[in-house]
C-alpha cells in the first residue's frame, strides 16, 4: 500500500514537472516608438522570434509600442521595475536623475558616430562604472542611438552663429546643456512630440538621431539636416536600455533564463548596432542632397570648444549628488574618443 502511494506521488510529480517544462511564458515588452519603427521591426521583433525559436515556443513576447500600457516615456523604467511590463526599451535619461552615472556617455562629443562604434564603449562603461544605476533590473542591453544631428525647418545650421536663438528639441539633460553651450535654446521633449512641435512653430528643429526621423515623420517637417565631418565624434548620444523586471527573470526556469542570457548583453547590443547603422544609412540616403548641410572642420572645432565646459561642469554636479564625478568622467573619456 505504501509503495502504491509512493508510486502515485512520483507519477504526479513527474506529470507536474513535465507540464511546467511545457508552460508558455509570455513577456510583456513595452516601448515609446511606433510599431513601424526600426527598433521594433528590425531588432525587438527578431530578438523575440529568436527567443521563441530557441525555447521551442515556451518564450513569447507581447509587444506594446507607443506607450500602449499607459504612462509616459519617463515612466517606462518604473513600469519594468514595478512589473507593469516585463521588459521595456527606453532611454534612461527620460527618467531624470534615476540613472546619473550613465549620463557621462551622453556628454557632448564623447562618442564616435555610429552604433557599431559607440555601443561597445557604452557597454564597457556600464559594466565598469554604472552597474549601480540599474539595481533591481535584469539588464538586457545598454546601447546608443548612433549619435544625434541637428534637423531644422527653414534655416540651415552650419556654424555657431546659425544656432543663436534657435529653439531646438533636446532628448536629455546633457543634450540641453550642449545646446545652451552652443547658443541655442533647448526644449526637452520625447520623440513623439517633436514633429507636431516643429509643425506648430513651438521649436525650430531637433537634436535627434536619424533613427527616429522616419518613424516620427520628422523628415516631413524639417528641410535642413546638419552633417559633422566624417570620422569625428557625434554632437551627443542618447543612451538606450532594454530592461527586464528582475523578479520576472528569476521566476523563469533555468533553461529559459539561459536562452535570454545568451541573446542579451553584447549579443543584443550587436543586434541593435547592425540594424541601427543600416537604418541610419538608409534614412540619410533617402534625404535629398540639397537638404544636407555640411559643417566644416573649423566650424566643427569651434562647436567642440564652445561645448567643452559642459563635461567638467557635469562632473562637479555629479559629485554634488554623491558620485565621484571626476572618476566617472575620466573613465568615460578613457573608453571613448572624446576630449582628453
C-alpha positions in Angstrom: 0.0 0.0 0.0 2.8 2.4 0.9 4.6 1.6 -2.3 1.4 2.3 -4.3 1.1 5.7 -2.7 4.7 6.5 -3.4 4.2 5.4 -7.0 1.2 7.7 -7.3 3.1 10.7 -5.8 6.1 10.0 -8.1 3.8 9.9 -11.1 2.1 13.2 -10.1 5.5 14.8 -9.6 6.7 13.7 -13.0 3.5 14.9 -14.6 3.7 18.3 -12.9 7.4 18.7 -13.9 6.6 17.8 -17.5 3.7 20.3 -17.5 5.9 23.0 -16.0 8.6 22.3 -18.6 6.0 22.9 -21.4 4.5 26.1 -19.9 4.5 29.1 -22.2 5.9 32.3 -20.6 4.7 35.5 -22.3 6.8 38.5 -21.8 5.1 41.9 -22.0 7.5 44.2 -23.9 6.8 48.0 -23.9 8.5 50.9 -25.6 7.9 54.5 -26.8 8.1 54.4 -30.6 5.5 53.2 -33.1 5.2 49.6 -34.2 6.7 50.6 -37.6 9.9 51.8 -36.0 13.3 50.3 -36.8 13.7 49.4 -33.1 10.6 47.2 -33.1 10.6 45.8 -36.7 14.3 45.1 -37.1 15.5 44.5 -33.5 12.9 43.7 -30.9 10.7 41.5 -33.1 13.6 39.4 -34.5 15.0 39.1 -30.9 11.7 37.9 -29.7 11.5 35.4 -32.6 14.9 34.1 -31.6 13.8 33.5 -28.0 10.7 31.7 -29.3 12.8 29.5 -31.7 15.4 28.5 -29.1 12.7 27.8 -26.5 10.5 25.8 -28.8 7.8 28.3 -28.3 8.0 28.4 -24.5 9.1 32.1 -24.5 6.9 34.5 -26.3 6.6 38.3 -26.5 3.6 40.5 -26.4 4.6 43.9 -27.7 3.2 47.2 -26.6 4.6 50.0 -28.8 3.8 53.7 -28.5 3.2 53.5 -24.7 0.1 51.3 -25.1 0.4 50.2 -21.5 -0.2 53.8 -20.5 2.0 56.4 -18.9 4.7 58.5 -20.5 8.2 57.5 -21.7 9.6 58.9 -18.4 7.7 56.1 -16.6 9.0 53.2 -18.7 11.8 52.3 -16.3 9.4 52.3 -13.4 7.0 50.1 -15.3 9.7 47.4 -15.6 10.7 47.7 -12.0 7.1 47.5 -10.8 6.1 44.7 -13.1 3.6 46.6 -15.2 5.7 45.5 -18.1 8.2 42.6 -18.0 10.6 44.3 -20.4 10.9 47.9 -21.5 13.1 49.5 -24.1 13.7 53.1 -23.0 16.1 56.0 -22.7 17.4 56.1 -19.1 17.7 59.9 -19.4 13.9 60.2 -19.8 13.7 59.2 -16.1 15.6 62.3 -14.9 18.0 61.7 -12.0 17.5 57.9 -11.8 20.5 56.8 -13.9 23.0 59.5 -13.1 26.2 57.6 -13.9 25.1 56.8 -17.4 24.8 60.5 -18.2 28.6 60.6 -18.8 28.0 58.7 -22.0 25.7 61.4 -23.2 28.1 64.3 -22.8 29.0 66.4 -25.8 31.3 64.9 -28.4 32.1 61.9 -26.2 31.3 59.0 -28.5 32.0 58.2 -32.2 29.2 58.4 -34.7 27.6 55.1 -35.5 26.2 52.4 -33.3 28.8 49.8 -34.2 31.5 52.2 -32.9 29.6 53.6 -29.9 27.8 50.5 -28.5 30.9 48.6 -27.3 32.1 51.7 -25.5 28.7 52.2 -23.8 28.5 48.6 -22.7 32.1 48.7 -21.2 31.2 51.9 -19.4 28.1 50.3 -18.0 30.0 47.3 -16.8 32.8 49.2 -15.2 31.1 52.4 -13.9 27.3 52.3 -14.0 26.0 49.0 -12.7 24.7 50.6 -9.6 22.4 52.7 -11.7 20.5 49.6 -12.7 20.0 47.8 -9.3 16.7 46.0 -9.4 16.7 45.3 -13.1 17.9 42.5 -15.3 19.9 44.5 -17.8 19.5 43.0 -21.3 21.1 45.8 -23.3 22.6 49.3 -22.8 23.4 50.9 -26.1 23.2 54.2 -28.0 21.3 55.9 -30.7 24.3 56.2 -33.0 24.7 59.9 -32.4 22.4 62.9 -32.9 22.4 65.5 -35.6 20.6 68.8 -35.9 17.4 68.8 -38.0 15.8 72.2 -38.7 13.0 73.8 -40.6 13.8 76.8 -42.9 17.3 77.5 -41.5 20.5 75.7 -42.2 22.8 75.2 -39.2 26.5 75.1 -40.3 28.2 77.1 -37.5 27.7 78.7 -34.1 26.1 81.9 -35.4 23.4 79.8 -37.1 22.5 78.3 -33.7 21.9 81.6 -31.9 18.4 81.9 -30.5 17.2 78.7 -32.3 14.7 76.7 -30.2 15.7 73.0 -30.5 14.3 69.8 -29.0 16.6 68.1 -26.5 16.3 64.5 -25.5 18.1 64.7 -22.2 19.6 67.0 -19.5 23.0 66.7 -21.1 21.7 67.4 -24.6 20.0 70.5 -23.2 23.3 71.7 -21.7 25.1 71.1 -25.0 22.5 73.2 -26.9 22.8 76.0 -24.3 26.6 76.0 -24.7 26.2 76.3 -28.5 23.9 79.3 -28.2 20.5 77.6 -28.8 17.5 77.4 -26.6 16.8 73.7 -25.6 13.2 72.4 -25.2 13.0 69.0 -23.7 10.6 66.5 -25.1 10.3 62.8 -26.2 10.5 61.8 -29.9 6.7 61.5 -30.2 6.2 65.3 -29.6 8.9 66.6 -32.0 7.0 66.6 -35.3 3.9 68.4 -34.0 6.0 70.9 -32.1 8.1 71.8 -35.2 4.9 72.0 -37.4 3.3 74.4 -34.9 6.4 76.5 -34.6 6.9 75.7 -30.9 10.5 74.7 -31.8 12.7 75.4 -34.8 14.1 71.9 -35.0 15.5 69.0 -33.1 18.7 67.4 -32.0 17.9 63.8 -32.8 19.2 60.6 -34.2 18.4 59.8 -37.8 16.9 56.6 -36.4 13.8 58.5 -35.2 13.4 60.7 -38.3 11.3 58.3 -40.5 9.1 56.8 -37.8 8.2 60.2 -36.2 7.9 61.8 -39.7 10.5 64.4 -38.7 11.6 64.5 -42.3 8.1 65.9 -43.3 8.5 69.0 -41.1 12.3 69.7 -41.5 14.3 70.5 -44.6 17.8 71.0 -43.3 20.0 68.4 -41.7 23.5 69.2 -40.4 26.3 66.8 -41.0 29.5 66.7 -39.0 32.9 66.0 -40.7 33.4 62.3 -41.3 35.2 60.4 -38.6 34.5 62.9 -35.9 32.6 62.3 -32.6 28.9 62.9 -32.7 27.3 66.0 -31.2 25.8 63.8 -28.5 24.2 60.5 -27.8 21.0 59.3 -26.2 21.8 56.1 -24.3 19.1 53.5 -24.6 18.4 50.4 -22.5 16.4 47.2 -22.6 15.5 46.4 -19.0 13.7 43.4 -17.6 11.9 43.0 -14.3 14.3 41.1 -12.1 11.6 39.1 -10.4 10.1 38.0 -13.7 13.5 36.8 -14.9 14.1 35.0 -11.6 10.7 33.2 -11.9 11.6 31.6 -15.3 13.0 28.1 -15.5 16.8 28.0 -15.6 16.9 26.8 -19.3 14.8 29.8 -20.3 16.9 32.2 -18.3 19.9 30.8 -20.2 18.3 31.5 -23.5 17.7 35.1 -22.5 21.2 35.4 -21.2 22.9 34.3 -24.3 20.8 36.5 -26.5 21.4 39.6 -24.4 24.3 41.8 -23.3 26.9 42.2 -26.1 24.9 39.9 -28.4 21.8 42.1 -28.2 24.0 45.2 -28.5 25.4 43.9 -31.7 21.9 43.2 -33.0 21.0 46.8 -32.2 24.2 48.1 -33.8 23.8 46.2 -37.1 20.2 47.1 -37.6 20.7 50.7 -36.3 23.5 51.7 -38.6 21.9 50.1 -41.7 18.7 52.1 -40.9 20.7 55.4 -40.3 22.4 54.9 -43.7 19.0 54.4 -45.5 17.5 57.4 -43.8 20.3 59.7 -44.8 20.4 58.2 -48.4 16.6 58.9 -48.7 17.2 62.6 -47.9 17.6 65.0 -50.9 21.2 66.1 -51.2 20.3 69.8 -51.2 18.9 69.4 -47.6 22.2 68.2 -46.2 24.2 70.9 -44.5 27.9 70.1 -44.2 29.7 71.5 -41.1 33.3 72.4 -42.0 36.2 71.2 -39.9 36.9 74.7 -38.4 33.2 75.3 -37.6 33.0 71.9 -36.0 36.1 72.6 -33.9 34.6 75.8 -32.7 31.4 74.0 -31.6 33.5 71.4 -29.7 35.4 74.3 -28.0 32.2 76.0 -27.1 30.8 72.8 -25.6 34.0 71.8 -23.7 32.9 73.3 -20.3 29.8 71.1 -20.2 31.6 67.9 -19.3 33.6 69.4 -16.4 30.5 71.2 -15.1 28.7 67.8 -15.2 31.5 66.2 -13.1 31.2 68.9 -10.5 27.4 68.5 -10.4 27.7 64.7 -10.2 30.0 65.0 -7.2 27.4 67.2 -5.6 24.9 64.4 -6.0 27.1 62.0 -4.0 29.0 60.4 -7.0 32.7 60.7 -7.9 32.2 62.9 -10.9 35.8 63.0 -11.9 36.3 59.3 -11.8 33.2 58.8 -14.0 34.2 61.5 -16.5 37.8 60.3 -16.7 36.5 56.7 -17.2 34.2 57.8 -19.9 37.0 59.7 -21.7 39.4 56.8 -21.3 36.9 54.5 -23.1 35.8 56.9 -25.7 37.1 59.1 -28.4 36.0 62.2 -26.5 38.1 65.2 -25.4 41.1 64.2 -23.3 
